[in-house]
Structure formats: C-alpha cells, structure tokens
Amino acid sequence: MTFLTHKDTADRLAATCKSYVRIFINEGNDVTTVHRLKDALLSHGGIDGLRVVSKETIEDLVEDIRKIPTISKLNNFAFHGDSIVC
C-alpha cells in the first residue's frame, strides 16, 4: 500500500505546472512576468484542480466581501438569492 504525503502531492502538481510552462515557452512565448506565468498555467485549458489568482484579483475579492451581522448565531440556514432562509 502506498501513502501519499502532502509533499508528494505538491511535487506532482509542481511537475505538471513546469510542463505547462515548458510547452508555453516552446510555442515561442516567454514567461518573464507573473502575468505570463498565469497565461502559461491557463494555456491549453488549464490544469484540473488548479486555480490561478493574482494579487490584484485577491484585492478585488476582499473589497467585495459583505458581512452579515450575527451570522455566527445561525446554524441551520440556506441562501436564496439575496435572502437567508432559516
């Protein structure tokens, strides 16, 4: 029986990412900026299970966070559009 560690999983994903970058470069592109690295990782349909975000994207998400007062007091609810149903 083989057990995978987090390092094994990370190494496998890193190898896949390196392959995408290598293919992207072999197609005549360069990967000299983070934006070009993102392009390389998303090329050819992207990598299953990999989500690529940039600092700008994360900052945009932080601004869109809306807080719901006393939400922590609820334990059985569902979101329906803009409403919460308990």
All heavy atoms as an XYZ file, in Angstrom:
672
protein
N       0.842     -1.168      0.000
C       0.000      0.000      0.000
C       0.899      1.247      0.000
O       1.858      1.323      0.748
C      -0.910     -0.024      1.225
C      -1.784      1.185      1.345
S      -2.869      1.118      2.781
C      -4.233      0.259      2.072
N       0.580      2.199     -0.842
C       1.362      3.425     -0.949
C       0.588      4.579     -0.324
O      -0.594      4.757     -0.594
C       1.652      3.754     -2.423
O       2.316      2.636     -3.003
C       2.519      4.976     -2.538
N       1.258      5.345      0.502
C       0.652      6.520      1.101
C       1.298      7.760      0.507
O       2.520      7.849      0.431
C       0.861      6.516      2.619
C       0.136      5.399      3.311
C       0.799      4.225      3.629
C      -1.207      5.516      3.615
C       0.133      3.195      4.262
C      -1.882      4.497      4.248
C      -1.216      3.322      4.571
N       0.472      8.703      0.091
C       0.989      9.950     -0.450
C       1.048     10.995      0.647
O       0.129     11.121      1.453
C       0.087     10.466     -1.582
C       0.034      9.625     -2.844
C      -0.965     10.223     -3.824
C       1.403      9.537     -3.482
N       2.135     11.738      0.657
C       2.258     12.835      1.607
C       1.886     14.126      0.901
O       1.705     14.168     -0.320
C       3.703     12.943      2.124
O       4.557     13.284      1.028
C       4.160     11.643      2.769
N       1.754     15.175      1.672
C       1.469     16.480      1.072
C       2.592     16.888      0.131
O       2.362     17.489     -0.906
C       1.286     17.549      2.158
C       0.074     17.331      2.998
N      -1.202     17.437      2.499
C      -0.064     17.001      4.303
C      -2.070     17.193      3.458
N      -1.407     16.919      4.558
N       3.826     16.509      0.488
C       4.960     16.839     -0.377
C       4.856     16.104     -1.704
O       5.131     16.676     -2.751
C       6.276     16.502      0.316
C       7.493     16.925     -0.513
C       8.774     16.637      0.195
C      10.006     17.023     -0.571
N       9.972     17.021     -1.989
N       4.446     14.852     -1.682
C       4.275     14.094     -2.922
C       3.252     14.769     -3.827
O       3.460     14.914     -5.030
C       3.813     12.660     -2.645
C       4.850     11.833     -1.904
O       6.051     12.120     -2.057
O       4.445     10.909     -1.179
N       2.157     15.176     -3.241
C       1.098     15.834     -4.000
C       1.594     17.163     -4.564
O       1.350     17.483     -5.728
C      -0.136     16.059     -3.100
O      -0.533     14.807     -2.552
C      -1.283     16.650     -3.885
N       2.298     17.932     -3.736
C       2.831     19.222     -4.184
C       3.868     19.031     -5.290
O       3.894     19.790     -6.265
C       3.444     19.982     -3.008
N       4.716     18.024     -5.146
C       5.732     17.746     -6.167
C       5.082     17.370     -7.498
O       5.538     17.782     -8.561
C       6.669     16.626     -5.719
C       7.630     17.062     -4.624
O       7.766     18.285     -4.405
O       8.233     16.176     -3.991
N       4.021     16.594     -7.443
C       3.324     16.188     -8.666
C       2.704     17.406     -9.353
O       2.800     17.578    -10.558
C       2.252     15.153     -8.350
C       1.592     14.615     -9.617
C       0.530     13.568     -9.342
N       1.039     12.447     -8.580
C       0.533     12.061     -7.408
N      -0.475     12.707     -6.876
N       1.026     11.027     -6.792
N       2.063     18.285     -8.565
C       1.466     19.494     -9.126
C       2.550     20.418     -9.687
O       2.379     20.992    -10.768
C       0.633     20.225     -8.077
C      -0.033     21.509     -8.525
C      -0.962     21.267     -9.723
C      -0.805     22.134     -7.368
N       3.670     20.537     -8.988
C       4.770     21.378     -9.474
C       5.309     20.853    -10.806
O       5.605     21.632    -11.722
C       5.893     21.437     -8.442
N       5.414     19.540    -10.937
C       5.896     18.948    -12.192
C       4.923     19.252    -13.329
O       5.342     19.570    -14.453
C       6.080     17.446    -12.031
N       3.619     19.177    -13.050
C       2.617     19.489    -14.064
C       2.718     20.953    -14.474
O       2.675     21.278    -15.660
C       1.202     19.172    -13.537
O       1.154     17.792    -13.161
C       0.149     19.458    -14.575
N       2.863     21.844    -13.489
C       2.994     23.277    -13.783
C       4.234     23.549    -14.634
O       4.178     24.322    -15.598
C       3.057     24.081    -12.488
S       1.514     24.115    -11.557
N       5.343     22.911    -14.282
C       6.571     23.091    -15.058
C       6.386     22.624    -16.497
O       6.898     23.241    -17.430
C       7.728     22.325    -14.407
C       8.217     22.937    -13.124
C       9.314     22.065    -12.515
C       9.720     22.545    -11.153
N      10.751     21.683    -10.548
N       5.640     21.552    -16.690
C       5.383     21.054    -18.044
C       4.591     22.072    -18.851
O       4.888     22.309    -20.025
C       4.621     19.733    -17.998
O       5.408     18.729    -17.426
N       3.577     22.669    -18.248
C       2.779     23.684    -18.941
C       3.645     24.890    -19.315
O       3.535     25.419    -20.416
C       1.595     24.127    -18.079
C       0.358     23.292    -18.283
C       0.316     21.959    -17.882
C      -0.775     23.816    -18.875
C      -0.811     21.185    -18.064
C      -1.915     23.054    -19.066
C      -1.927     21.742    -18.657
O      -3.052     20.993    -18.858
N       4.515     25.300    -18.394
C       5.405     26.436    -18.675
C       6.360     26.073    -19.805
O       6.584     26.860    -20.725
C       6.166     26.854    -17.402
C       7.257     27.871    -17.730
C       5.203     27.424    -16.360
N       6.910     24.871    -19.777
C       7.842     24.426    -20.818
C       7.169     24.412    -22.191
O       7.720     24.885    -23.181
C       8.366     23.033    -20.456
C       9.715     22.713    -21.046
C      10.294     21.396    -20.508
N      10.590     21.456    -19.079
C       9.974     20.719    -18.136
N       9.059     19.844    -18.450
N      10.320     20.838    -16.873
N       5.946     23.892    -22.247
C       5.196     23.856    -23.513
C       4.938     25.273    -23.998
O       5.103     25.588    -25.180
C       3.871     23.077    -23.337
C       4.157     21.588    -23.108
C       2.953     23.284    -24.521
C       2.942     20.798    -22.611
N       4.532     26.160    -23.090
C       4.237     27.552    -23.413
C       5.475     28.237    -24.000
O       5.397     28.955    -25.002
C       3.763     28.265    -22.141
C       3.154     29.619    -22.343
C       1.888     29.749    -22.891
C       3.823     30.762    -21.956
C       1.303     31.003    -23.049
C       3.251     32.012    -22.112
C       1.988     32.132    -22.669
N       6.629     27.994    -23.401
C       7.888     28.576    -23.894
C       8.247     27.987    -25.248
O       8.668     28.708    -26.164
C       9.023     28.365    -22.872
C       8.759     29.219    -21.636
C      10.383     28.686    -23.473
C       9.680     28.937    -20.464
N       8.091     26.674    -25.422
C       8.408     26.025    -26.690
C       7.518     26.508    -27.833
O       7.881     26.375    -29.003
C       8.309     24.502    -26.564
C       9.448     23.919    -25.754
O      10.492     24.552    -25.585
N       9.237     22.730    -25.223
N       6.357     27.081    -27.495
C       5.472     27.650    -28.515
C       5.891     29.066    -28.911
O       5.207     29.718    -29.686
C       4.025     27.668    -27.998
C       3.429     26.291    -27.865
C       2.060     26.299    -27.206
O       1.708     27.290    -26.527
O       1.341     25.300    -27.365
N       7.005     29.550    -28.363
C       7.527     30.864    -28.735
C       7.159     31.978    -27.773
O       7.422     33.151    -28.049
N       6.565     31.645    -26.661
C       6.202     32.653    -25.663
C       7.324     32.798    -24.641
O       8.214     31.961    -24.566
C       4.915     32.235    -24.947
C       3.767     32.073    -25.910
O       3.322     33.016    -26.526
N       3.275     30.841    -26.047
N       7.244     33.860    -23.850
C       8.184     33.997    -22.746
C       7.399     33.993    -21.436
O       6.209     34.250    -21.407
C       9.040     35.260    -22.868
C       8.219     36.538    -22.811
O       7.057     36.492    -22.387
O       8.750     37.598    -23.175
N       8.076     33.649    -20.372
C       7.456     33.653    -19.047
C       8.394     34.440    -18.137
O       9.135     33.878    -17.339
C       7.231     32.214    -18.523
C       6.543     32.228    -17.171
C       6.399     31.410    -19.505
N       8.358     35.748    -18.306
C       9.249     36.628    -17.551
C       8.500     37.491    -16.543
O       9.128     38.230    -15.794
C      10.040     37.545    -18.508
O       9.105     38.254    -19.332
C      10.973     36.718    -19.383
N       7.183     37.383    -16.520
C       6.390     38.127    -15.545
C       5.360     37.179    -14.936
O       5.085     36.101    -15.488
C       5.632     39.312    -16.196
O       4.652     38.796    -17.108
C       6.584     40.240    -16.938
N       4.779     37.598    -13.821
C       3.764     36.753    -13.194
C       2.534     36.625    -14.089
O       1.860     35.589    -14.080
C       3.364     37.277    -11.800
C       4.518     37.162    -10.835
C       2.861     38.690    -11.861
N       2.255     37.670    -14.868
C       1.098     37.612    -15.769
C       1.322     36.579    -16.873
O       0.395     35.856    -17.254
C       0.809     38.998    -16.357
C       0.454     40.002    -15.306
N      -0.721     39.956    -14.601
C       1.133     41.063    -14.821
C      -0.763     40.949    -13.733
N       0.355     41.635    -13.838
N       2.544     36.488    -17.356
C       2.851     35.480    -18.385
C       2.860     34.076    -17.775
O       2.504     33.104    -18.437
C       4.191     35.785    -19.056
C       4.206     37.112    -19.815
C       3.173     37.171    -20.914
N       3.634     36.342    -22.005
C       2.896     35.942    -23.021
N       1.639     36.303    -23.093
N       3.383     35.192    -23.960
N       3.268     33.954    -16.504
C       3.203     32.661    -15.825
C       1.743     32.223    -15.706
O       1.416     31.057    -15.953
C       3.847     32.738    -14.442
C       3.762     31.473    -13.592
C       4.434     30.286    -14.273
C       4.348     31.718    -12.213
N       0.877     33.156    -15.365
C      -0.558     32.855    -15.294
C      -1.059     32.394    -16.655
O      -1.782     31.399    -16.752
C      -1.321     34.091    -14.830
C      -2.810     33.894    -14.741
C      -3.511     35.176    -14.292
C      -5.004     35.020    -14.317
N      -5.708     36.251    -13.969
N      -0.662     33.094    -17.729
C      -1.056     32.691    -19.083
C      -0.587     31.273    -19.391
O      -1.312     30.486    -19.992
C      -0.489     33.664    -20.118
C      -1.098     35.051    -20.028
O      -2.189     35.200    -19.436
O      -0.465     36.000    -20.554
N       0.649     30.965    -18.981
C       1.204     29.631    -19.250
C       0.411     28.554    -18.509
O       0.082     27.512    -19.077
C       2.673     29.576    -18.834
N       0.088     28.801    -17.252
C      -0.621     27.806    -16.456
C      -2.063     27.613    -16.918
O      -2.642     26.546    -16.730
C      -0.586     28.187    -14.976
C       0.806     28.175    -14.334
C       0.726     28.697    -12.913
C       1.431     26.800    -14.383
N      -2.637     28.646    -17.527
C      -4.012     28.544    -18.019
C      -4.086     28.134    -19.485
O      -5.187     27.935    -20.011
C      -4.739     29.882    -17.809
C      -4.925     30.306    -16.354
C      -5.560     31.676    -16.267
C      -5.742     29.276    -15.590
N      -2.920     28.005    -20.131
C      -2.915     27.631    -21.541
C      -3.414     26.198    -21.704
O      -3.367     25.395    -20.768
C      -1.506     27.768    -22.130
O      -0.624     26.841    -21.522
N      -3.884     25.898    -22.893
C      -4.364     24.549    -23.224
C      -5.446     24.057    -22.271
O      -5.485     22.887    -21.903
C      -3.198     23.556    -23.280
C      -2.147     23.945    -24.269
N      -2.306     23.761    -25.628
C      -0.952     24.554    -24.111
C      -1.247     24.228    -26.252
N      -0.406     24.721    -25.356
N      -6.311     24.949    -21.833
C      -7.415     24.563    -20.965
C      -7.102     24.549    -19.486
O      -7.950     24.206    -18.672
N      -5.893     24.905    -19.116
C      -5.534     24.948    -17.703
C      -5.298     23.573    -17.112
O      -5.373     22.558    -17.791
N      -5.007     23.562    -15.835
C      -4.697     22.334    -15.110
C      -5.884     22.027    -14.203
O      -6.311     22.880    -13.416
C      -3.409     22.506    -14.277
C      -2.237     22.849    -15.204
C      -3.122     21.259    -13.456
C      -0.987     23.306    -14.470
N      -6.410     20.810    -14.297
C      -7.548     20.416    -13.458
C      -7.228     20.618    -11.988
O      -6.180     20.189    -11.496
C      -7.920     18.953    -13.687
C      -8.613     18.724    -15.015
O      -9.151     19.704    -15.571
O      -8.621     17.576    -15.478
N      -8.124     21.291    -11.286
C      -7.961     21.489     -9.852
C      -7.056     22.637     -9.472
O      -6.839     22.880     -8.289
N      -6.496     23.346    -10.457
C      -5.602     24.467    -10.162
C      -6.315     25.770    -10.454
O      -6.853     25.969    -11.536
C      -4.330     24.393    -11.010
C      -3.333     25.522    -10.775
C      -2.681     25.367     -9.404
C      -2.278     25.539    -11.861
N      -6.326     26.640     -9.476
C      -6.916     27.969     -9.632
C      -5.790     28.976     -9.539
O      -5.018     28.965     -8.570
C      -7.947     28.214     -8.532
C      -8.619     29.533     -8.631
C      -9.716     29.626     -7.596
N     -10.019     31.003     -7.383
C     -10.577     31.482     -6.300
N     -10.883     30.673     -5.322
N     -10.829     32.751     -6.188
N      -5.658     29.820    -10.529
C      -4.584     30.805    -10.570
C      -5.174     32.167    -10.254
O      -6.113     32.616    -10.905
C      -3.906     30.839    -11.965
C      -2.778     31.843    -11.977
C      -3.414     29.452    -12.339
N      -4.651     32.807     -9.218
C      -5.101     34.149     -8.855
C      -3.886     35.050     -8.740
O      -2.778     34.596     -8.504
C      -5.883     34.173     -7.526
C      -7.178     33.416     -7.627
C      -5.052     33.634     -6.389
N      -4.124     36.332     -8.928
C      -3.050     37.303     -8.771
C      -3.369     38.201     -7.597
O      -4.497     38.221     -7.092
C      -2.895     38.129    -10.050
O      -4.074     38.878    -10.269
N      -2.401     38.944     -7.157
C      -2.599     39.861     -6.043
C      -3.736     40.825     -6.343
O      -4.562     41.109     -5.479
C      -1.307     40.626     -5.779
C      -1.392     41.604     -4.638
C      -0.058     42.285     -4.431
C      -0.143     43.343     -3.372
N      -0.662     44.608     -3.832
N      -3.822     41.296     -7.577
C      -4.882     42.218     -7.949
C      -6.253     41.555     -7.803
O      -7.196     42.153     -7.331
C      -4.705     42.711     -9.387
C      -3.487     43.593     -9.589
C      -2.206     42.802     -9.798
O      -2.271     41.578    -10.044
O      -1.129     43.399     -9.699
N      -6.349     40.297     -8.196
C      -7.608     39.567     -8.094
C      -8.008     39.404     -6.640
O      -9.170     39.585     -6.281
C      -7.490     38.185     -8.753
O      -7.026     38.348    -10.082
C      -8.805     37.463     -8.766
N      -7.055     39.064     -5.783
C      -7.344     38.875     -4.368
C      -7.812     40.186     -3.753
O      -8.766     40.219     -2.992
C      -6.112     38.313     -3.628
C      -5.830     36.892     -4.105
C      -6.322     38.353     -2.118
C      -4.525     36.324     -3.616
N      -7.147     41.297     -4.085
C      -7.557     42.590     -3.547
C      -8.974     42.933     -3.984
O      -9.758     43.469     -3.209
C      -6.584     43.682     -3.977
C      -5.250     43.598     -3.254
C      -4.233     44.596     -3.769
O      -4.473     45.227     -4.813
O      -3.199     44.746     -3.114
N      -9.348     42.606     -5.218
C     -10.705     42.858     -5.692
C     -11.717     42.037     -4.897
O     -12.797     42.516     -4.574
C     -10.845     42.532     -7.181
C     -10.089     43.511     -8.067
O      -9.734     44.602     -7.586
O      -9.870     43.175     -9.245
N     -11.375     40.809     -4.566
C     -12.288     39.958     -3.810
C     -12.490     40.484     -2.397
O     -13.598     40.446     -1.873
C     -11.750     38.524     -3.755
C     -11.759     37.743     -5.057
C     -11.078     36.398     -4.851
C     -13.162     37.560     -5.571
N     -11.418     40.989     -1.791
C     -11.521     41.497     -0.427
C     -12.496     42.660     -0.364
O     -13.284     42.780      0.573
C     -10.128     41.899      0.110
C     -10.237     42.627      1.430
C      -9.254     40.666      0.257
N     -12.502     43.516     -1.352
C     -13.396     44.662     -1.368
C     -14.852     44.245     -1.530
O     -15.754     44.960     -1.109
C     -13.006     45.622     -2.483
C     -11.668     46.296     -2.256
C     -11.233     47.142     -3.430
O     -12.046     47.355     -4.348
O     -10.088     47.588     -3.434
N     -15.120     43.086     -2.118
C     -16.481     42.638     -2.378
C     -17.100     41.854     -1.223
O     -18.240     41.433     -1.308
C     -16.525     41.774     -3.645
C     -16.303     42.590     -4.893
O     -16.464     43.816     -4.829
O     -15.969     41.998     -5.929
N     -16.353     41.653     -0.159
C     -16.865     40.868      0.966
C     -17.931     41.685      1.695
O     -17.737     42.835      2.048
C     -15.727     40.492      1.941
C     -14.772     39.527      1.265
C     -16.291     39.906      3.225
C     -13.570     39.174      2.097
N     -19.084     41.052      1.866
C     -20.164     41.682      2.627
C     -20.372     40.891      3.901
O     -20.492     39.676      3.864
C     -21.440     41.689      1.789
C     -21.327     42.619      0.601
C     -22.593     42.551     -0.209
N     -22.184     41.984     -1.499
C     -23.002     41.389     -2.336
N     -24.249     41.232     -2.045
N     -22.559     40.929     -3.483
N     -20.421     41.561      5.012
C     -20.600     40.887      6.296
C     -22.073     40.811      6.647
O     -22.842     41.715      6.360
C     -19.828     41.624      7.379
C     -18.335     41.588      7.133
C     -17.567     42.095      8.297
C     -16.090     41.994      7.940
N     -15.250     41.921      9.070
N     -22.439     39.711      7.281
C     -23.807     39.508      7.734
C     -23.786     39.543      9.263
O     -23.198     38.656      9.890
C     -24.372     38.170      7.231
C     -24.317     38.118      5.712
C     -25.779     37.956      7.767
C     -24.674     36.771      5.132
N     -24.400     40.565      9.863
C     -24.387     40.654     11.337
C     -25.020     39.422     11.975
O     -26.009     38.885     11.481
C     -25.231     41.903     11.624
C     -25.320     42.636     10.334
C     -25.139     41.637      9.240
N     -24.450     38.959     13.041
C     -24.916     37.828     13.863
C     -25.077     36.512     13.089
O     -25.808     35.626     13.524
C     -26.245     38.172     14.593
O     -27.285     38.353     13.635
C     -26.105     39.411     15.453
N     -24.399     36.363     11.952
C     -24.494     35.118     11.178
C     -23.986     33.924     11.984
O     -24.466     32.812     11.833
C     -23.752     35.235      9.825
C     -24.060     34.039      8.917
C     -22.253     35.332     10.033
C     -25.412     34.064      8.310
N     -23.032     34.172     12.879
C     -22.470     33.069     13.662
C     -23.485     32.472     14.637
O     -23.290     31.382     15.151
C     -21.226     33.531     14.414
O     -21.563     34.575     15.306
N     -24.576     33.174     14.899
C     -25.608     32.650     15.799
C     -26.561     31.696     15.085
O     -27.334     30.994     15.727
C     -26.398     33.798     16.418
C     -25.543     34.655     17.338
C     -26.347     35.788     17.929
C     -25.437     36.627     18.819
N     -26.141     37.770     19.398
N     -26.509     31.647     13.750
C     -27.382     30.759     12.982
C     -26.671     29.439     12.714
O     -25.471     29.401     12.488
C     -27.775     31.418     11.651
C     -28.494     32.763     11.747
C     -28.701     33.341     10.363
C     -29.823     32.604     12.462
N     -27.429     28.345     12.734
C     -26.785     27.059     12.463
C     -27.542     26.208     11.447
O     -27.101     25.155     11.089
C     -26.582     26.265     13.754
C     -27.883     25.967     14.458
O     -28.957     26.097     13.890
N     -27.790     25.568     15.722
N     -28.689     26.652     10.992
C     -29.430     25.885     10.003
C     -30.099     26.881      9.055
O     -31.207     27.346      9.321
C     -30.473     24.993     10.683
C     -31.143     24.062      9.698
O     -30.664     23.891      8.578
N     -32.246     23.475     10.098
N     -29.403     27.231      7.976
C     -29.918     28.245      7.067
C     -29.485     27.951      5.649
O     -28.610     27.120      5.421
C     -29.463     29.650      7.484
C     -27.973     29.817      7.494
C     -27.305     30.266      6.369
C     -27.244     29.532      8.635
C     -25.933     30.424      6.375
C     -25.858     29.697      8.643
C     -25.215     30.141      7.515
N     -30.124     28.625      4.711
C     -29.779     28.488      3.301
C     -29.858     29.858      2.651
O     -30.638     30.714      3.066
C     -30.719     27.523      2.605
N     -29.029     30.076      1.646
C     -29.057     31.319      0.881
C     -29.951     31.134     -0.337
O     -29.819     30.160     -1.058
C     -27.639     31.699      0.428
C     -26.733     32.100      1.561
C     -25.826     31.196      2.086
C     -26.789     33.374      2.080
C     -24.984     31.555      3.124
C     -25.954     33.742      3.137
C     -25.057     32.831      3.653
N     -30.868     32.041     -0.537
C     -31.734     32.048     -1.712
C     -31.682     33.452     -2.299
O     -32.334     34.371     -1.804
C     -33.177     31.670     -1.366
C     -33.331     30.264     -0.910
N     -33.329     29.203     -1.796
C     -33.465     29.719      0.318
C     -33.464     28.087     -1.116
N     -33.532     28.364      0.174
N     -30.854     33.640     -3.333
C     -30.673     34.974     -3.901
C     -30.041     35.895     -2.888
O     -28.973     35.600     -2.362
N     -30.713     36.988     -2.563
C     -30.200     37.933     -1.576
C     -30.758     37.670     -0.179
O     -30.545     38.454      0.729
C     -30.555     39.366     -1.998
C     -29.776     39.801     -3.226
O     -28.712     39.212     -3.482
O     -30.232     40.723     -3.923
N     -31.491     36.587      0.000
C     -32.152     36.310      1.273
C     -31.533     35.103      1.969
O     -30.974     34.220      1.328
C     -33.635     36.024      1.049
O     -34.255     37.094      0.406
N     -31.680     35.078      3.275
C     -31.285     33.933      4.077
C     -32.555     33.330      4.659
O     -33.361     34.022      5.272
C     -30.336     34.344      5.227
C     -29.071     34.967      4.659
C     -30.013     33.137      6.108
C     -28.153     35.508      5.727
N     -32.733     32.042      4.475
C     -33.904     31.350      4.997
C     -33.449     30.430      6.109
O     -32.553     29.609      5.931
C     -34.604     30.539      3.876
C     -35.799     29.793      4.451
C     -35.005     31.440      2.729
N     -34.048     30.591      7.287
C     -33.687     29.757      8.458
C     -34.653     28.612      8.601
O     -35.772     28.665      8.253
C     -33.692     30.592      9.723
S     -32.476     31.899      9.703
